Amino acid sequence: MSFTENDIQQIEANNLTLSVVNKQIETFKSGIPFTNISEAATLNNGITPLTDESIQKYISFFDKEKDKKSLLKFVPASGAATRMFKFLFRFISEYNSNEQSLNSYINKTNLRELSLFMVGLEKFPFFNLVIELLKSNGIDYDNLSNQEKVWYFAKAMLDENQLNFGNQPKGLLPFHCYKNNHISTAFEEHLYEAALYASSNGVAKLHFTISEVYKDKFKEEFKNIQSKIEQKTGVNFDISFSYQQKSTDTIAVTLKNKPFRIEDGSLLFRPSGHGALLKNLNALDADIIFIKNIDNVVVYKYKEEVSKYKKVLAGILLKLQNQTFEYLHQLDSKDLTADHLATIEHFLSSELSIKISEEYKKYTEYYKIEYLKEKLNRPIRVCGMVKNEGEPGGGPFWVKDHKSNLSLQIVESSQINLKDQNQADILKNATHFNPVDLVCGVKNYKDEKFDLENYVDHSAAFITKKTKNGKDLKALELPGLWNGSMAYWTTIFVEVPIITFNPVKTVNDLLKAPHQIKN
């Protein structure tokens, strides 16, 4: 690909190289192969069920071990809240009360979300905030018609000169309103939650990946709530932030795979999805890292139940990690009998869900030991999985690679060839869903940090179609953080209850029970 001197300067200013950009363009040209799912992971076939007895066992083990470990909670929180209010942005731009009633507008546009929003208006955590703003602006809210109330309410929420919710970071929006009229954000709720399961020796460490333009807002929010939360929980908080690195941006191309240029002739680079956050995760130093999205929080009365299952996942990880480390030390000693090897082989297949290659049986003892070491000496992730209730997103599958090796992976529907009836049927019959509920062990048996960049399946990237200034383009996303970016980790799937998954994808999700004080 031929680039101008200005192009090269722009590429280097983004901390990219010509070689990397050309490789990205080649990826657009060659396309990305679909993931070959062999079957859905199900209970006792890739997903571990829990019993009351095992829950207590893992919680007790975690509570006993946690103060010997450094714990960290990693929260991707860089997104703005724009998509939460998509239907409301449409409503305030289109609706004219002089031309039609609200009901006829809803029927005409099929905006059923607006009906739910109207019915639940007074239950939103920001209701009083909006009403006070309207009254301060001289609007007699109480005497408006119902359709005027909804329009003025939505306008005050989203207008750039008013609350401007759509251009705020999702983590700092009002999420919950408690009985003392205290309004909490998702950011605040993550701190309370971390105190319950992600603290050791009286300290909870949290790391948020945010957009750099919001850093002062997050720091100000922490300053405002820190002393109150520390006093209430008895835990001190160590908060850090990082930003998606420019070097993870990818070039956009036209539909003919030529570099996409904006009006001034410069190249267009775009953020490459949550897979870019692998660099942020890789820079952190902790024994155990909990990963959970910013919008997946609950009001306080549900937090004990949620934290219980985080402890279970962490207890499972520590148990498996301890045994893995013990076997790796044994393999280093080279003083092993055939029975020793058989025990380790059984651990791989029964406890770590690792399918041993058919070729393994033909190996000499030396190569068997090397094979087992390579399989064991990897980062470990234990992932909570909830029963599939129709949520969009990824799920747990057995995946077959080009050498016919099987492994457990989290796969998005966009990675699957839905035109292949067999693949579509496997997806359709999947029983569980990925709620982004991970506990990760990122150090090896010698207490050294893994370089997580070494465990990525680079072929598991995504190509998507977007628009810029009305023109179509193709965008490249890096392998997702919990998808291809963790493809070569040891992966354990565990069934957890639906109460652990409470994302706020649209504003109406705040009306669901886990986000309400009074139901």
C-alpha positions as CSV (number, residue, x, y, z in Angstrom):
1,M,0.0,0.0,0.0
2,S,1.4,3.4,-1.0
3,F,1.3,6.0,1.8
4,T,2.3,9.7,1.6
5,E,4.8,11.3,3.9
6,N,1.9,12.9,5.8
7,D,0.3,9.5,6.1
8,I,3.5,8.1,7.6
9,Q,3.7,11.0,10.1
10,Q,0.1,10.4,11.1
11,I,0.7,6.6,11.5
12,E,3.7,7.3,13.7
13,A,1.9,9.9,15.7
14,N,-0.6,7.2,16.6
15,N,2.3,5.0,17.9
16,L,1.8,2.6,15.0
17,T,4.2,1.4,12.3
18,L,3.8,1.1,8.6
19,S,4.2,-2.6,8.9
20,V,1.3,-2.9,11.4
21,V,-1.0,-0.8,9.3
22,N,-0.2,-2.7,6.1
23,K,-0.9,-6.0,8.0
24,Q,-4.3,-4.6,9.1
25,I,-5.1,-3.8,5.5
26,E,-4.1,-7.3,4.4
27,T,-6.5,-8.6,7.1
28,F,-9.4,-6.6,5.5
29,K,-8.5,-8.1,2.1
30,S,-8.1,-11.7,3.2
31,G,-11.0,-11.6,5.6
32,I,-11.3,-13.3,9.0
33,P,-12.1,-17.0,9.2
34,F,-15.2,-18.0,11.1
35,T,-14.7,-19.8,14.4
36,N,-15.5,-23.5,14.1
37,I,-17.8,-24.4,17.0
38,S,-17.9,-28.1,17.6
39,E,-20.7,-28.0,20.2
40,A,-22.1,-25.8,22.9
41,A,-20.5,-26.1,26.4
42,T,-23.3,-27.4,28.7
43,L,-23.5,-28.6,32.3
44,N,-21.0,-31.3,33.0
45,N,-19.7,-30.9,29.4
46,G,-17.5,-27.9,29.8
47,I,-19.6,-26.1,32.4
48,T,-19.2,-27.0,36.1
49,P,-22.4,-27.0,38.1
50,L,-22.4,-25.9,41.8
51,T,-23.9,-27.5,44.8
52,D,-24.6,-25.9,48.2
53,E,-21.7,-28.0,49.6
54,S,-19.2,-27.0,46.9
55,I,-20.3,-23.3,47.2
56,Q,-19.4,-23.3,50.9
57,K,-16.2,-25.2,50.3
58,Y,-14.9,-22.7,47.7
59,I,-16.0,-19.7,49.7
60,S,-14.2,-21.0,52.8
61,F,-11.1,-21.7,50.9
62,F,-11.0,-18.3,49.3
63,D,-11.6,-16.5,52.6
64,K,-8.7,-18.5,54.2
65,E,-6.3,-17.8,51.3
66,K,-7.2,-14.2,50.2
67,D,-5.0,-12.3,52.7
68,K,-2.0,-14.2,51.3
69,K,-2.7,-12.9,47.8
70,S,-2.8,-9.5,46.1
71,L,-6.3,-8.9,44.7
72,L,-7.5,-6.5,42.1
73,K,-10.8,-5.7,40.4
74,F,-10.5,-4.6,36.7
75,V,-13.5,-2.7,35.4
76,P,-13.7,-1.7,31.7
77,A,-15.5,1.7,32.0
78,S,-14.5,3.7,28.9
79,G,-17.9,3.9,27.2
80,A,-20.2,6.9,27.0
81,A,-23.8,6.4,27.9
82,T,-25.1,7.4,24.4
83,R,-26.6,4.0,23.5
84,M,-28.5,3.8,26.8
85,F,-30.8,6.6,25.5
86,K,-31.0,5.8,21.8
87,F,-34.8,5.6,21.8
88,L,-35.1,8.8,23.8
89,F,-32.8,10.8,21.4
90,R,-35.1,9.7,18.6
91,F,-38.2,10.6,20.5
92,I,-37.2,14.2,21.4
93,S,-36.0,14.9,17.8
94,E,-39.1,13.5,16.1
95,Y,-42.1,14.0,18.3
96,N,-44.4,17.0,17.9
97,S,-47.3,17.1,20.4
98,N,-49.2,19.4,18.0
99,E,-49.3,16.8,15.3
100,Q,-50.1,13.6,17.1
101,S,-50.8,12.0,20.4
102,L,-48.1,10.2,22.2
103,N,-49.9,6.8,21.8
104,S,-50.2,7.3,18.1
105,Y,-46.5,8.2,17.8
106,I,-45.5,5.0,19.8
107,N,-47.8,2.9,17.6
108,K,-46.4,4.5,14.4
109,T,-42.8,4.1,15.3
110,N,-43.1,0.9,17.4
111,L,-41.0,2.5,20.1
112,R,-42.3,0.2,22.8
113,E,-39.4,1.2,25.1
114,L,-41.0,4.6,25.3
115,S,-44.1,3.1,26.9
116,L,-42.1,1.4,29.6
117,F,-40.1,4.6,30.2
118,M,-43.3,6.6,30.7
119,V,-44.8,4.1,33.1
120,G,-41.6,3.9,35.2
121,L,-40.8,7.6,35.1
122,E,-41.0,8.1,38.9
123,K,-38.9,5.0,39.6
124,F,-35.8,6.3,37.9
125,P,-33.0,7.3,40.3
126,F,-32.7,10.7,38.6
127,F,-36.5,11.6,38.7
128,N,-36.2,14.3,41.4
129,L,-33.1,15.7,39.9
130,V,-34.8,16.2,36.6
131,I,-38.0,17.6,38.2
132,E,-35.9,20.2,40.2
133,L,-34.1,21.2,37.0
134,L,-37.3,21.7,35.1
135,K,-38.8,23.8,37.8
136,S,-35.7,25.9,38.1
137,N,-36.1,26.5,34.3
138,G,-39.6,27.8,34.9
139,I,-41.4,24.8,33.6
140,D,-44.6,24.0,35.5
141,Y,-44.2,20.3,35.3
142,D,-47.2,19.3,37.5
143,N,-49.6,21.1,35.2
144,L,-48.2,19.7,31.9
145,S,-50.1,17.0,30.0
146,N,-48.7,13.5,30.2
147,Q,-47.2,13.6,26.8
148,E,-45.6,17.0,27.5
149,K,-44.2,15.7,30.8
150,V,-42.4,12.8,29.0
151,W,-41.0,15.0,26.3
152,Y,-39.7,17.8,28.7
153,F,-38.4,15.1,31.1
154,A,-36.4,13.3,28.3
155,K,-35.2,16.7,26.9
156,A,-33.9,17.8,30.3
157,M,-32.0,14.4,30.6
158,L,-30.3,14.6,27.2
159,D,-30.0,18.2,26.2
160,E,-26.3,19.3,26.1
161,N,-27.2,22.5,28.0
162,Q,-29.0,20.6,30.8
163,L,-28.1,17.2,32.3
164,N,-26.5,15.9,29.1
165,F,-26.7,12.2,30.2
166,G,-26.0,10.9,26.8
167,N,-22.5,12.4,26.7
168,Q,-21.5,11.3,30.2
169,P,-19.5,8.2,31.0
170,K,-21.9,5.4,31.9
171,G,-20.0,4.8,35.2
172,L,-20.9,8.3,36.5
173,L,-24.6,8.3,35.7
174,P,-27.2,8.1,38.5
175,F,-27.9,4.4,38.7
176,H,-29.6,3.9,42.1
177,C,-31.5,6.1,44.5
178,Y,-31.5,5.0,48.2
179,K,-34.1,5.8,50.9
180,N,-32.1,8.8,52.2
181,N,-32.3,10.2,48.6
182,H,-28.6,9.4,48.1
183,I,-28.0,8.8,44.4
184,S,-25.3,6.4,43.6
185,T,-23.3,5.8,40.4
186,A,-22.2,2.5,39.0
187,F,-18.6,3.6,39.9
188,E,-19.7,3.9,43.6
189,E,-21.5,0.5,43.6
190,H,-18.3,-1.2,42.3
191,L,-16.4,0.1,45.3
192,Y,-19.0,-1.3,47.8
193,E,-19.0,-4.6,45.9
194,A,-15.2,-4.8,45.9
195,A,-15.1,-4.4,49.6
196,L,-17.0,-7.6,50.0
197,Y,-14.9,-9.9,47.8
198,A,-11.9,-8.1,46.2
199,S,-10.2,-6.8,49.3
200,S,-7.3,-8.4,51.2
201,N,-5.6,-7.1,54.4
202,G,-8.2,-4.3,54.6
203,V,-7.4,-2.8,51.2
204,A,-9.5,-3.1,48.0
205,K,-7.6,-2.2,44.8
206,L,-9.7,-1.3,41.7
207,H,-8.5,-0.4,38.2
208,F,-10.9,1.3,35.8
209,T,-10.2,1.7,32.1
210,I,-11.8,5.0,31.1
211,S,-11.7,7.6,28.4
212,E,-9.0,10.1,29.2
213,V,-11.4,13.1,28.8
214,Y,-13.4,11.8,31.8
215,K,-10.4,11.3,34.2
216,D,-11.0,14.4,36.2
217,K,-14.7,13.5,36.6
218,F,-13.9,10.1,37.9
219,K,-11.2,11.4,40.3
220,E,-13.6,14.0,41.6
221,E,-16.3,11.4,42.2
222,F,-13.9,9.2,44.1
223,K,-12.8,12.2,46.2
224,N,-16.5,12.9,47.1
225,I,-17.4,9.4,48.2
226,Q,-14.1,7.9,49.5
227,S,-14.3,8.7,53.2
228,K,-18.0,7.7,53.5
229,I,-17.4,4.3,51.8
230,E,-14.2,3.6,53.7
231,Q,-16.0,4.4,57.0
232,K,-19.0,2.3,56.1
233,T,-17.1,-0.8,54.8
234,G,-14.0,-0.6,57.0
235,V,-11.9,-1.1,53.9
236,N,-9.4,1.4,52.3
237,F,-9.5,1.9,48.6
238,D,-6.6,2.1,46.2
239,I,-8.1,3.3,42.8
240,S,-6.2,3.6,39.6
241,F,-7.1,4.5,36.0
242,S,-5.8,3.8,32.5
243,Y,-6.8,4.7,29.0
244,Q,-7.1,2.8,25.8
245,Q,-3.8,3.2,24.1
246,K,-3.6,5.0,20.7
247,S,-1.4,2.2,19.4
248,T,-4.3,-0.2,19.6
249,D,-6.4,1.9,17.1
250,T,-6.9,0.3,13.7
251,I,-7.1,1.9,10.3
252,A,-10.5,2.1,8.6
253,V,-10.9,1.2,4.9
254,T,-13.4,1.7,2.2
255,L,-15.6,-1.2,1.0
256,K,-12.9,-1.8,-1.6
257,N,-10.2,-2.1,1.1
258,K,-8.5,1.2,0.4
259,P,-7.5,3.5,3.3
260,F,-10.6,5.6,4.3
261,R,-9.8,9.3,4.2
262,I,-11.8,12.1,5.9
263,E,-12.4,15.5,4.4
264,D,-8.9,16.9,4.9
265,G,-7.4,13.8,3.2
266,S,-6.0,12.3,6.4
267,L,-6.4,8.7,7.4
268,L,-9.1,7.5,9.7
269,F,-8.1,5.4,12.7
270,R,-10.8,3.9,15.0
271,P,-10.7,2.4,18.5
272,S,-10.4,-1.4,18.2
273,G,-13.0,-2.6,20.7
274,H,-12.5,-4.1,24.2
275,G,-9.7,-6.4,22.9
276,A,-7.5,-3.2,23.1
277,L,-7.7,-3.4,26.8
278,L,-5.4,-6.5,26.9
279,K,-2.5,-4.0,27.0
280,N,-4.1,-2.3,30.1
281,L,-4.7,-5.7,31.8
282,N,-1.2,-6.9,31.0
283,A,0.3,-3.8,32.7
284,L,-1.3,-4.7,36.1
285,D,0.4,-6.6,38.8
286,A,-1.8,-8.8,41.1
287,D,-2.2,-12.5,42.0
288,I,-5.9,-12.6,41.3
289,I,-7.8,-10.2,39.0
290,F,-11.6,-10.0,39.0
291,I,-13.1,-8.6,35.7
292,K,-16.6,-7.1,35.5
293,N,-18.2,-4.5,33.3
294,I,-19.0,-1.1,34.7
295,D,-22.8,-1.4,34.1
296,N,-23.2,-4.7,35.8
297,V,-24.0,-3.7,39.4
298,V,-26.9,-4.0,41.9
299,V,-28.4,-2.1,44.8
300,Y,-26.9,-2.9,48.2
301,K,-29.4,-5.5,49.3
302,Y,-28.3,-7.9,46.5
303,K,-24.6,-7.4,46.9
304,E,-24.0,-10.2,49.4
305,E,-25.6,-12.7,47.0
306,V,-23.5,-11.4,44.1
307,S,-20.3,-11.3,46.1
308,K,-20.9,-14.9,47.2
309,Y,-20.4,-16.2,43.7
310,K,-17.4,-14.0,43.0
311,K,-15.8,-15.7,46.0
312,V,-16.8,-19.1,44.7
313,L,-15.1,-18.4,41.3
314,A,-12.0,-17.1,43.1
315,G,-11.9,-20.2,45.4
316,I,-12.2,-22.5,42.3
317,L,-9.3,-20.6,40.7
318,L,-7.1,-20.8,43.7
319,K,-7.7,-24.5,44.2
320,L,-7.0,-25.3,40.5
321,Q,-4.0,-23.0,40.5
322,N,-2.4,-24.5,43.5
323,Q,-2.7,-28.0,42.0
324,T,-1.4,-26.8,38.7
325,F,1.6,-25.2,40.3
326,E,2.3,-28.4,42.2
327,Y,2.3,-30.5,39.1
328,L,4.5,-28.0,37.2
329,H,7.1,-28.3,39.9
330,Q,6.9,-32.1,39.7
331,L,7.3,-31.9,35.9
332,D,10.4,-29.7,36.4
333,S,12.0,-32.4,38.6
334,K,11.8,-34.9,35.7
335,D,11.7,-37.6,38.4
336,L,8.3,-39.0,37.3
337,T,6.7,-42.4,36.9
338,A,4.1,-43.4,34.4
339,D,1.5,-43.2,37.2
340,H,2.6,-39.6,38.0
341,L,2.1,-38.7,34.3
342,A,-1.3,-40.4,34.3
343,T,-2.4,-38.4,37.3
344,I,-1.5,-35.2,35.7
345,E,-3.2,-36.2,32.4
346,H,-6.4,-36.9,34.4
347,F,-6.2,-33.5,36.1
348,L,-5.9,-31.8,32.7
349,S,-8.9,-33.5,31.2
350,S,-11.2,-33.8,34.3
351,E,-10.4,-30.6,36.2
352,L,-9.1,-28.2,33.6
353,S,-11.4,-29.3,30.7
354,I,-8.3,-29.6,28.4
355,K,-8.6,-32.2,25.6
356,I,-5.3,-34.0,25.2
357,S,-4.2,-34.5,21.6
358,E,-4.5,-38.0,20.1
359,E,-0.8,-37.6,19.1
360,Y,0.2,-37.5,22.7
361,K,0.0,-41.3,23.1
362,K,2.9,-41.6,20.6
363,Y,5.2,-39.2,22.4
364,T,8.3,-40.3,24.3
365,E,8.4,-39.5,28.0
366,Y,10.5,-36.3,27.4
367,Y,7.9,-34.9,24.9
368,K,5.0,-35.9,27.1
369,I,6.5,-33.9,29.9
370,E,7.0,-30.9,27.6
371,Y,3.5,-31.2,26.3
372,L,2.0,-31.3,29.8
373,K,4.1,-28.3,30.9
374,E,3.0,-26.3,28.0
375,K,-0.7,-27.0,28.7
376,L,-0.4,-26.3,32.4
377,N,1.9,-23.2,32.3
378,R,-0.7,-20.7,31.1
379,P,-2.8,-17.9,32.6
380,I,-6.0,-19.3,34.1
381,R,-9.5,-17.8,34.0
382,V,-12.6,-19.0,35.7
383,C,-15.7,-17.6,34.0
384,G,-19.2,-17.5,35.5
385,M,-21.9,-18.5,33.0
386,V,-25.6,-17.9,33.3
387,K,-28.5,-19.7,31.7
388,N,-29.3,-18.2,28.3
389,E,-32.4,-16.0,28.5
390,G,-32.0,-14.4,25.1
391,E,-29.4,-11.7,25.8
392,P,-27.3,-10.7,22.9
393,G,-23.6,-11.5,23.1
394,G,-21.1,-14.4,23.5
395,G,-21.5,-17.8,25.0
396,P,-19.4,-20.9,26.0
397,F,-18.5,-23.3,23.3
398,W,-16.2,-26.2,22.4
399,V,-14.1,-24.8,19.5
400,K,-12.2,-26.9,17.0
401,D,-9.0,-25.3,15.5
402,H,-7.3,-26.0,12.2
403,K,-5.5,-29.0,13.7
404,S,-8.8,-30.4,15.1
405,N,-7.8,-29.6,18.6
406,L,-10.8,-28.8,20.9
407,S,-10.8,-26.1,23.6
408,L,-13.3,-24.1,25.6
409,Q,-13.8,-20.6,24.3
410,I,-16.2,-17.6,24.7
411,V,-17.5,-17.0,21.2
412,E,-19.6,-14.1,19.9
413,S,-22.4,-14.9,17.4
414,S,-20.7,-12.6,14.8
415,Q,-17.7,-15.1,14.8
416,I,-20.0,-17.9,13.7
417,N,-21.0,-18.7,10.1
418,L,-24.8,-18.6,10.4
419,K,-25.2,-19.6,6.8
420,D,-23.8,-23.0,7.8
421,Q,-26.9,-24.8,9.2
422,N,-24.8,-27.1,11.5
423,Q,-23.1,-24.1,13.0
424,A,-26.3,-22.1,13.3
425,D,-28.0,-25.1,15.0
426,I,-25.2,-25.4,17.6
427,L,-25.5,-21.7,18.4
428,K,-29.3,-22.0,18.6
429,N,-29.2,-24.9,21.1
430,A,-26.6,-23.2,23.4
431,T,-27.8,-23.3,27.0
432,H,-25.6,-20.6,28.6
433,F,-24.5,-17.0,28.1
434,N,-21.3,-15.1,29.0
435,P,-22.1,-12.2,31.5
436,V,-18.4,-11.1,31.6
437,D,-17.8,-12.4,35.0
438,L,-14.2,-13.5,35.2
439,V,-11.6,-14.3,37.8
440,C,-8.1,-14.5,36.4
441,G,-4.7,-15.9,37.6
442,V,-2.0,-14.1,35.6
443,K,1.2,-15.4,37.3
444,N,3.0,-18.6,36.7
445,Y,4.2,-21.3,39.2
446,K,7.5,-19.3,39.7
447,D,5.5,-16.2,40.7
448,E,6.3,-14.4,37.5
449,K,3.8,-12.5,35.5
450,F,2.7,-14.0,32.2
451,D,3.0,-11.8,29.2
452,L,-0.7,-12.0,28.2
453,E,0.2,-10.9,24.6
454,N,1.6,-14.5,24.1
455,Y,-1.8,-16.1,24.6
456,V,-3.9,-14.3,21.9
457,D,-5.5,-15.9,18.9
458,H,-4.9,-13.1,16.4
459,S,-7.2,-14.7,13.8
460,A,-10.2,-14.1,16.1
461,A,-10.5,-10.4,15.2
462,F,-13.7,-8.8,13.9
463,I,-14.5,-6.8,10.8
464,T,-17.5,-4.6,11.0
465,K,-19.3,-2.2,8.8
466,K,-19.6,1.4,10.0
467,T,-20.3,4.9,8.5
468,K,-18.4,8.1,8.8
469,N,-20.1,11.4,7.5
470,G,-22.6,9.3,5.6
471,K,-19.9,7.1,3.9
472,D,-19.7,3.4,4.4
473,L,-16.4,1.9,5.7
474,K,-15.0,-1.2,7.2
475,A,-13.5,-1.3,10.7
476,L,-11.2,-3.8,12.4
477,E,-11.6,-4.8,16.0
478,L,-8.9,-6.7,17.8
479,P,-9.8,-10.1,19.3
480,G,-12.2,-9.4,22.2
481,L,-10.7,-9.3,25.6
482,W,-12.5,-12.4,26.8
483,N,-12.8,-13.9,23.3
484,G,-9.7,-14.3,21.1
485,S,-7.4,-12.3,23.5
486,M,-7.7,-15.1,26.0
487,A,-8.0,-18.0,23.6
488,Y,-4.9,-19.8,24.8
489,W,-5.6,-19.4,28.5
490,T,-6.7,-22.3,30.7
491,T,-10.5,-21.8,30.7
492,I,-13.0,-23.0,33.3
493,F,-16.7,-22.4,32.9
494,V,-18.9,-22.4,36.0
495,E,-22.7,-22.0,36.2
496,V,-23.8,-19.0,38.3
497,P,-27.3,-17.7,38.9
498,I,-28.8,-14.9,36.9
499,I,-28.7,-12.5,39.8
500,T,-25.0,-12.1,39.0
501,F,-25.9,-10.5,35.7
502,N,-27.6,-7.1,35.8
503,P,-26.3,-4.9,33.0
504,V,-27.8,-1.5,32.2
505,K,-27.8,-1.5,28.4
506,T,-30.8,0.8,28.1
507,V,-32.1,3.3,30.6
508,N,-35.2,1.1,31.1
509,D,-32.9,-1.6,32.7
510,L,-32.8,0.7,35.7
511,L,-36.4,-0.3,36.4
512,K,-35.5,-3.9,37.0
513,A,-35.6,-5.3,40.5
514,P,-31.8,-5.4,41.1
515,H,-31.6,-1.7,40.5
516,Q,-34.6,-0.7,42.6
517,I,-34.8,-0.2,46.4
518,K,-38.5,-0.7,46.5
519,N,-39.8,-3.3,44.1
